[in-house]
Amino acid sequence: MVGGRGRGPPRSDGQADLYPSRAYRRMPSLRTRAA
């Protein structure tokens, strides 16, 4: 799922998230899976 640039809030790593803020609210688990 790496297609768009960081749209959501910044990750703890300092890199922009690959998932939109919408996916964040629905599945916050993506945060750890994104790595």
Jmol script that loads the backbone (N, CA, C; Angstrom):
load data "model"
ATOM      1  N   MET A   1       0.842  -1.214   0.000  1.00  0.00           N
ATOM      2  CA  MET A   1       0.000   0.000   0.000  1.00  0.00           C
ATOM      3  C   MET A   1       0.868   1.252   0.000  1.00  0.00           C
ATOM      4  N   VAL A   2       1.971   1.204  -0.718  1.00  0.00           N
ATOM      5  CA  VAL A   2       2.846   2.378  -0.743  1.00  0.00           C
ATOM      6  C   VAL A   2       2.673   3.075  -2.085  1.00  0.00           C
ATOM      7  N   GLY A   3       1.689   3.929  -2.174  1.00  0.00           N
ATOM      8  CA  GLY A   3       1.440   4.594  -3.457  1.00  0.00           C
ATOM      9  C   GLY A   3       1.494   6.103  -3.346  1.00  0.00           C
ATOM     10  N   GLY A   4       0.918   6.653  -2.287  1.00  0.00           N
ATOM     11  CA  GLY A   4       0.890   8.118  -2.144  1.00  0.00           C
ATOM     12  C   GLY A   4       1.885   8.608  -1.116  1.00  0.00           C
ATOM     13  N   ARG A   5       2.101   9.897  -1.089  1.00  0.00           N
ATOM     14  CA  ARG A   5       3.042  10.461  -0.102  1.00  0.00           C
ATOM     15  C   ARG A   5       2.361  10.584   1.248  1.00  0.00           C
ATOM     16  N   GLY A   6       3.133  10.895   2.262  1.00  0.00           N
ATOM     17  CA  GLY A   6       2.577  11.004   3.609  1.00  0.00           C
ATOM     18  C   GLY A   6       1.407  11.957   3.672  1.00  0.00           C
ATOM     19  N   ARG A   7       0.227  11.424   3.919  1.00  0.00           N
ATOM     20  CA  ARG A   7      -0.955  12.287   4.031  1.00  0.00           C
ATOM     21  C   ARG A   7      -1.367  12.431   5.493  1.00  0.00           C
ATOM     22  N   GLY A   8      -1.277  11.330   6.207  1.00  0.00           N
ATOM     23  CA  GLY A   8      -1.706  11.336   7.608  1.00  0.00           C
ATOM     24  C   GLY A   8      -0.692  12.016   8.509  1.00  0.00           C
ATOM     25  N   PRO A   9      -0.895  11.918   9.813  1.00  0.00           N
ATOM     26  CA  PRO A   9       0.008  12.528  10.793  1.00  0.00           C
ATOM     27  C   PRO A   9       1.387  11.875  10.752  1.00  0.00           C
ATOM     28  N   PRO A  10       2.420  12.567  11.181  1.00  0.00           N
ATOM     29  CA  PRO A  10       3.778  12.031  11.153  1.00  0.00           C
ATOM     30  C   PRO A  10       3.944  10.856  12.105  1.00  0.00           C
ATOM     31  N   ARG A  11       4.692   9.842  11.683  1.00  0.00           N
ATOM     32  CA  ARG A  11       4.907   8.674  12.534  1.00  0.00           C
ATOM     33  C   ARG A  11       5.972   8.964  13.575  1.00  0.00           C
ATOM     34  N   SER A  12       6.066   8.101  14.540  1.00  0.00           N
ATOM     35  CA  SER A  12       7.071   8.279  15.592  1.00  0.00           C
ATOM     36  C   SER A  12       8.478   8.230  14.979  1.00  0.00           C
ATOM     37  N   ASP A  13       8.580   7.593  13.806  1.00  0.00           N
ATOM     38  CA  ASP A  13       9.891   7.492  13.156  1.00  0.00           C
ATOM     39  C   ASP A  13      10.295   8.832  12.547  1.00  0.00           C
ATOM     40  N   GLY A  14       9.322   9.719  12.392  1.00  0.00           N
ATOM     41  CA  GLY A  14       9.622  11.019  11.800  1.00  0.00           C
ATOM     42  C   GLY A  14       9.274  11.041  10.324  1.00  0.00           C
ATOM     43  N   GLN A  15       8.895   9.880   9.782  1.00  0.00           N
ATOM     44  CA  GLN A  15       8.527   9.835   8.368  1.00  0.00           C
ATOM     45  C   GLN A  15       7.021  10.010   8.204  1.00  0.00           C
ATOM     46  N   ALA A  16       6.630  10.542   7.074  1.00  0.00           N
ATOM     47  CA  ALA A  16       5.196  10.744   6.830  1.00  0.00           C
ATOM     48  C   ALA A  16       4.509   9.394   6.659  1.00  0.00           C
ATOM     49  N   ASP A  17       3.272   9.307   7.097  1.00  0.00           N
ATOM     50  CA  ASP A  17       2.541   8.036   6.990  1.00  0.00           C
ATOM     51  C   ASP A  17       2.148   7.753   5.552  1.00  0.00           C
ATOM     52  N   LEU A  18       2.096   6.497   5.194  1.00  0.00           N
ATOM     53  CA  LEU A  18       1.721   6.126   3.835  1.00  0.00           C
ATOM     54  C   LEU A  18       0.212   5.990   3.710  1.00  0.00           C
ATOM     55  N   TYR A  19      -0.470   5.963   4.842  1.00  0.00           N
ATOM     56  CA  TYR A  19      -1.918   5.817   4.795  1.00  0.00           C
ATOM     57  C   TYR A  19      -2.608   7.140   5.092  1.00  0.00           C
ATOM     58  N   PRO A  20      -3.740   7.401   4.449  1.00  0.00           N
ATOM     59  CA  PRO A  20      -4.496   8.633   4.688  1.00  0.00           C
ATOM     60  C   PRO A  20      -5.050   8.674   6.102  1.00  0.00           C
ATOM     61  N   SER A  21      -5.379   9.853   6.561  1.00  0.00           N
ATOM     62  CA  SER A  21      -5.897  10.008   7.927  1.00  0.00           C
ATOM     63  C   SER A  21      -7.160   9.166   8.107  1.00  0.00           C
ATOM     64  N   ARG A  22      -7.868   8.906   7.016  1.00  0.00           N
ATOM     65  CA  ARG A  22      -9.113   8.119   7.117  1.00  0.00           C
ATOM     66  C   ARG A  22      -8.803   6.707   7.591  1.00  0.00           C
ATOM     67  N   ALA A  23      -7.805   6.098   7.004  1.00  0.00           N
ATOM     68  CA  ALA A  23      -7.443   4.727   7.380  1.00  0.00           C
ATOM     69  C   ALA A  23      -6.981   4.698   8.830  1.00  0.00           C
ATOM     70  N   TYR A  24      -6.399   5.810   9.249  1.00  0.00           N
ATOM     71  CA  TYR A  24      -5.900   5.868  10.631  1.00  0.00           C
ATOM     72  C   TYR A  24      -7.037   5.709  11.610  1.00  0.00           C
ATOM     73  N   ARG A  25      -8.107   6.454  11.400  1.00  0.00           N
ATOM     74  CA  ARG A  25      -9.241   6.393  12.343  1.00  0.00           C
ATOM     75  C   ARG A  25      -9.888   5.022  12.306  1.00  0.00           C
ATOM     76  N   ARG A  26      -9.952   4.425  11.127  1.00  0.00           N
ATOM     77  CA  ARG A  26     -10.614   3.115  11.011  1.00  0.00           C
ATOM     78  C   ARG A  26      -9.691   2.003  11.511  1.00  0.00           C
ATOM     79  N   MET A  27      -8.436   2.039  11.093  1.00  0.00           N
ATOM     80  CA  MET A  27      -7.512   0.977  11.517  1.00  0.00           C
ATOM     81  C   MET A  27      -6.194   1.575  11.989  1.00  0.00           C
ATOM     82  N   PRO A  28      -6.125   1.987  13.223  1.00  0.00           N
ATOM     83  CA  PRO A  28      -4.902   2.557  13.796  1.00  0.00           C
ATOM     84  C   PRO A  28      -3.764   1.536  13.813  1.00  0.00           C
ATOM     85  N   SER A  29      -4.108   0.279  13.657  1.00  0.00           N
ATOM     86  CA  SER A  29      -3.085  -0.771  13.692  1.00  0.00           C
ATOM     87  C   SER A  29      -2.147  -0.640  12.489  1.00  0.00           C
ATOM     88  N   LEU A  30      -2.614   0.036  11.437  1.00  0.00           N
ATOM     89  CA  LEU A  30      -1.781   0.198  10.245  1.00  0.00           C
ATOM     90  C   LEU A  30      -0.504   0.947  10.602  1.00  0.00           C
ATOM     91  N   ARG A  31      -0.568   1.700  11.670  1.00  0.00           N
ATOM     92  CA  ARG A  31       0.598   2.493  12.070  1.00  0.00           C
ATOM     93  C   ARG A  31       1.807   1.571  12.264  1.00  0.00           C
ATOM     94  N   THR A  32       1.615   0.479  12.991  1.00  0.00           N
ATOM     95  CA  THR A  32       2.726  -0.433  13.263  1.00  0.00           C
ATOM     96  C   THR A  32       2.989  -1.308  12.038  1.00  0.00           C
ATOM     97  N   ARG A  33       1.965  -1.544  11.236  1.00  0.00           N
ATOM     98  CA  ARG A  33       2.133  -2.402  10.065  1.00  0.00           C
ATOM     99  C   ARG A  33       2.858  -1.650   8.954  1.00  0.00           C
ATOM    100  N   ALA A  34       2.733  -0.333   8.958  1.00  0.00           N
ATOM    101  CA  ALA A  34       3.348   0.469   7.895  1.00  0.00           C
ATOM    102  C   ALA A  34       4.856   0.253   7.863  1.00  0.00           C
ATOM    103  N   ALA A  35       5.455   0.063   9.027  1.00  0.00           N
ATOM    104  CA  ALA A  35       6.921  -0.100   9.073  1.00  0.00           C
ATOM    105  C   ALA A  35       7.324  -1.293   8.211  1.00  0.00           C
TER     106      ALA A  35
END
end "model"
wireframe off; spacefill off
backbone 0.3
color backbone group
